[in-house]
Amino acid sequence: MAGKDLPVSPLALPLPELPPVPGVSLGSGRAAIRYTTREDVTMMVFPQGTTVAGVFTKNKCPGAPVDWCRAALAGGKARALVVTAGNSNVFTGKAGRQTCADTAAAMAQLAGCKPKEVFLASTGVIGEKLPTEKLVAALPGLFGALGDDGWQGAARAIMTTDTFPKGATRTARIGDATVTVSGIAKGSGMIAPDMATMLCFLATDAKIPAPVLQKILAKGSDRSFNCVTVDSDTSTSDTVLMFATGATKHARVPAEGGAMLKDFTRAVHEVLMDLALMVARDGEGAQKLIQIDVTGAVSAKSAHRIAMSIANSPLVKTAIAGEDANWGRIVMAVGKAGEPADRDKLSVAVGGTWMAREGGVVAGYDETPVVAHMKGREVMIEVDIGLGRGKARVWTCDLTHGYIDINGSYRS
C-alpha cells in the first residue's frame, strides 16, 4: 500500500549482515516514483566481464522490464542493474518500452557500457506509466554514491507490501579459493512464481561462464521459488537475476561446470531457499508458515502438483488460519489436483499425527495434539498418496483477513 507502513509479519526473520561482494558496487536512493517517504530505486554496477543468468515469469502478460531482460540475457554479459519499486511498468505499451530504453541508455552512459548490458526490473502497480524523467534524473546522484556496503539499503528499497527486508549470504570453495554468494529478494503477494518470485538479485565474485550460471540458477529456482506460493497468482514481473563478477581469482571453471562447482552450487541453492522461505513468511496477512510434504505419488512432478494444489487451496489455508483441524479440506485439495490418487490408499497427517488412512479416519484418532500443533507459527502437513515413489515439498502461508485488507487498498 502506497506510503503506508504495514505491521511486520510475526514470521519475520532479521536481515543478516550482507558482506561486500568483490566487484559489486551498489546503493539505493529516492526517485519518488510512487513512494515519497522512502527509497525506491536500487542500482548495482559490475566490472567488465561480469556474466549473468536469469529466470522470469511465465505470465503471458509480462512487464516491459521482463521483455528487456530476456533480450539482454542473450548476450550473457552485464554491467549494471536498475530496480524500481512502486510502479511495475506493466501493461504500459510503447511508453513502457521507451522507459526501459531511456533508463538503460542513461545508465549505460554512467557505467560506460552498452545499453544491452544494463538489466532492469520494476515492481508495484500494474497499468500506470512509470515517470521516466523522475527515474532518469535520480540515476546520476545514485551512481555517484555507490559503494560496496549497500546491500541492506538495497534490500529495503525494492520492497512494496513486504513487511521486512529479505537477504541471505553464503561462502563457497572453488578450488583453493573462497567466494561469496549474496542475494536480496522482495515478495509478499501475487506469489505463485512458476519460476522465481517477484524480484530477486544475487551476486558472486566467482568467475562462472554464463551457460553454467544459468543452469545452476534455474535448477535452484525450481527447488526454491517454484515450491512457494502465497496466493496462487503469478506476477507479471517475476525476475531472478544472478551476476558473477569474476573479481576473485580461482581455478578455471570448465565450460560444462562439473564437480568443481559442487560447493558453489550448494551455496547458490541455499541462498535461493532462504529467500524463498522469507517470501512465504511475509505472505500478505500471514500468521503461519505451512510446509507440505507429499510422498507416494506416481512421479515427482505429480507430487509437486498435488502439493501445490493443497498449498493454494483457500479452504485449507483458512482452516489453518482458524486453527481448525479439518483434514477433509486436504483430501479435497488432493482430489482436485487432477493427478492420480486413490481415496482408499490416501493418508493425511498434521504435525506428525496421522488423521486419515485408507479412506477413513484413523481408529482412535485424537484431535488434541493436532489442534495444539496448529496453534503454533509453523504447521506441517504430510500426505502419502500410496501409489508410487514420487515426492515433493512446498511451502505456503495461511490466508487471513489481513490479505483482504492489504489488497483491497493496494493503490490507495
N, C-alpha and C positions, 0 to 999 in steps of 0.2 A: 504494500500500500504506500503510495507516494508520500514521502515526508513523515510517515508515522512509525514510531518505534513499537515493535511487537514484543510481547513478553518472551524472554529467552526460553527455548524448549527445555523441559525438565530432563530431557535425554541428552542435552548438550555436552560436548567434550571441550576441554580447554584447547586453545590454539597452541600447538607446540612451538618451541624455538625452531625457526627455519634458518639454517646457516646459509651463508653465501654459497652460490654455485659458481665455481670459476668460469668466467666467460659471460655471465649473465649480469647485465645492468638493468635495474627495474625501479619503478616508482609509481605513485598514484597521485591524482590531482582532481581538481574540480572543473567541470565544463558547464554545470547547471543544466544538463540536458533535460532532466526531469526532477532530480533531487537537488534541492537548493541549500541544504544544510549539511551536506556530507560529500565526500569524494566519490566520483562516479566514472573516472577514467583510469585505466591501468595501462602501462607501457612496459614492454620488455625489449631490450636491444641485445643482439648477439654478434659475435665476431664472424668474419668471413669463414666459410667452410662449415658452418653450422648446418646439420641435417635436420629434417623434420618429418614427422609422421602424424597422421590424423585419422579419426573416425568421426562420422557425422550422422545426423538424424536420418531416419528412413521416412519421415513425414514427407508426403508428396507436395506440401506447400512450404518449402524451406525459405528461410530468410536470405536476403541478398548477401550477407556475410558468409553464409554457408556455401553458396554458389561460388563466391570469390575464393574461399579457401580450397574448395575442391579443385578449382582450376590451378591455383598456385601450387598445390601439393604435387602436381605432376613434375615440377622442377626439382623437388627433393631438397631444396635449399631454403634457408630462412635467415633474415637479418633483423626482423622486428615483428612485434605483436602489439596491436592496439585493441583494447577491450572497453566497451561502454556498458553502463547499467542504467536502466530506466526506460529505454526505448529499444525494441528488438530489431528495428529496421526490417520488418517482415510485412509482406503484402503492401509494399510501397512502390512497386513498379519501377519505372525508369528512374524516378527520383532516388529510390533506394540503391539502385546500381550505380548511379552517379555519385552518391555519398561514398560508396566503397572506393570508387576510382579516385575521387578527390582526396579521401583520407589516406589512401595508400600512396598517392603521389606526394602529398605533403610530408608523410612520414619517411618516404624514400629519400626525399631531399635532405631531411635532417640526418638520416642514418648513412647517407652516401651509398645507396644501393638502388636496385631496380624495384619498381612497384610490385612486381610479381614475387618479390622476396619478403613482402610485408603481409602478415596474416592479420585477419580482422575477426572480431566476434562481438556480438551485441545481445543483450537480454533485457526483457521488460515488456512493455505494452505492444501489442500487435496492431498494425494498421495506421500508425501515426508516423509521419515523416520525421526522420531524425534531423535536427537542426545542424546541418553540416558546418555552417560558419562558426558556431559555438565550439564544436569539436576541433576543427582545424585550428582555430585561434588558441586553443588550450595546449596544443602539442609542443610548441617551442619552449614554453616555460617548463613543462613537464620533462622534456628531453634534457634541458639544462640542469635539472636537479636529480638526475638518475644516480643511483648508487648500487652497491651490491647487497644492501641490507634492507631492501624494501618489500620483502615477502609479506610481512604482517599487514602492512597498509594495502598491498595489492589484494590480499585475501578479503579484506573488508570492502574494498572499492568495487568488487564485482558482484556484491550481494544485491538481491532485490527483496523478496519476502523472507529471505534467510534470517534466522534469529541469532545465529552465531557463525563466525568465520571458520572456514574449513581448510586445514593444511596438514601435510604429512611429509615425512622425510626418512630416508634410509641411506646407508652406505653399502657398497659392494666392492668385491675384489675382481679386477680383471688382470690376470697375470699377477704381477708383483705390486700393482698399483691399487690404491683405494679411490673410488669415485663416489660422488653423491648423486642421489635422485631425490628431488623435492617437487612437490606439487600443491596446487590450490584448486578448490572447486567451489561452485555455487549451485544450489538447487534446493528447492523446498516444496514446490508444487509443479503441476504439469510434468510429473515424473513417471514415465514408463519407457525408459530410454530406447530400447531396441537398438542400442549401440553404445551409448555413453550416458552422461547426464546432461543437464542444461549447458553448463560450461565447466571445463576442467583443463588446466595447463600444467604440464610437467616439464622440468628441465634437468639436464645432467651434464657433467663435464666430460663424460666419456665420448670417445670418437667411434660412432656407430654408423655403418652405411645405412642410407635411408630405407632400402627394402627390408633389411634386417630389423630396424627400429619399428617399421610398420607392422611386421609380423608379431613382434613382442607386444606392441601396444594393442593391436586388435585382439589377440588372444587374452590379454589381461582384461580388456574391457568386457569381453564375453563372460569372463568369470566373476566380474565385479559389478559394474554398472548395469549390465544386461540381466543381472539377477536381483535388481532392486526396483521396486515400484512403490509409489505413494498413492497415486490416484488413477492409474491406467491410461493417462493422457500423455502421448508422446510429443514433446515440444518441437516447434518448428525451428528451434535454434540450437539443438543439441550439438555440441562440439567438444571433442577432446583432442588436444594438440600436445605433442611432445617434441622438445628441441634438444639436440645433442651438440654441444659446443666444441667438443674435442680439445678443450683447454688443458686437460690433464693428460700427460703422456703415459701410455701404457702399451702393452704388446699389441701388434696389429691384429685387428679383428678380420677374419676371413669373410669373403663375400656371403657365404652361407651361414655365418654366425657360429653355430656349433657349441660344443661343450664349454668353450672359453667363456661364454656368456651365461652360464647356468646361474651363477650368483647374481649377476646383473639383472637377469630376468626375474629372479626371486624378488629383488628389491623393487623393481618396477611394479610387479604384480601386488606386492604388499602395500605400496603407496596407493595404488588404484583401489584396493579393497578398503583401506582405511577411509578414503574419501567417499567411496560409495556408501559405506555404512553411516558416515556422518550425514549424508543426504537423507537416508532413511530416518535417522534420529531427528532430523529437522523438518520432517514432513509437516505440512501446514496444519496446525492444531494438534499435532501428535502428542500423546501421553505415554505410549507404549511402543517399544520396538518388538517386532514379531519375526521370529525365524521359523521357516517352514522347510522340513526335510521330507522328501518323497523318495521312497525306495520301492523296489519290486515292480517297477514299470517295465514295459516291453523294450524300452530303449531310454537312453539318457535324454534325448530330445523330447520323448513323450513325458518323461518325469518332469522336465522343466516346464512344459506346457501345463501340466496338471498343477504344479506348484504355483505357477503364476496365476492360474485360474482361482486358486484359493486366496492368494495374496491380493488379487484385485477385486474380490467379492465384497461389495458394500455390506452385505449381511454378515459375513464373517468378521469384517473389520469393526462394525458397530457392536457386534456381540462382545468382542474383546474390549472395546471401549467401555461397555457397560458391565464388564467382568461377569458375563453370562456364559456358563459352560455349555453352550448349545452346540454339541458336536454334530447335530443333524445338518447345520449350515455348511460344515466342512464336507460332509458326504455330498451335499448338493453341488458344491463347487467342483468336486472331483468329477461328478457325473456330467456336468455341463461343459467340461473341457474339450469334449469331442475326441478324447483319446481312449484306447482300450482300457476297460475297467470291468470288474465283476463284483457286483454288490456282495455276493456271498464269500468273497475272498478278501474283502477290504477290511483294513484295521486302522483305527484312529486313536491317537494319544495326544494329550496336552500335559506339558510339564512332567513327562515321563510316566504318567498314569494312563494305561490303556483303557479306553472307554467303550470301544466297539470292536467286535471281531465277527467274521463270518455272518455278516448280515444282521447283526443284532447287538444289543447291549451286553457287555461282559458280565457274566454271572457274579453277583455280589458287588457290582460296581458301586463305589462310594465317591460321591462328587466332592467331598470335603477338601482333599488335597488339591484337586483341580481348581476349585474356587480360590484357595489360598495362593496358588501359583499365579492365577490371573490378576491378583491384586498387586503384583509386582510390576516393575517398569519394563521387564523383558519377558516375553511369552514365547514358549517353544511348542510348535505343533509338529507331530510326526504322523505320516500316512504311509502305510505299506499297501501297495496295490495287489501284491500277491501273484503277479503274472510273469515276472522276469527279473532281470538284474539291473535294470536302469535306475539311476538315482540322480537327484538334483537337490540343491539347497538354494533358497531365495529368501529375501528379506522384504518386509514392508512395515507399515505402522498402522495404528488404529485410526478410525475415522470418527472424529468428534465434531461438535457444533462449531469449534474453532475454525475448522476448514471452511465452513459456510461463511462465518464472519469475515475471514480474510479475503475470500474470493468474491464475496458479494459486494465488497467495497474496494476492489483492487485498483480501480482507476481514479478513485476519489482522493 
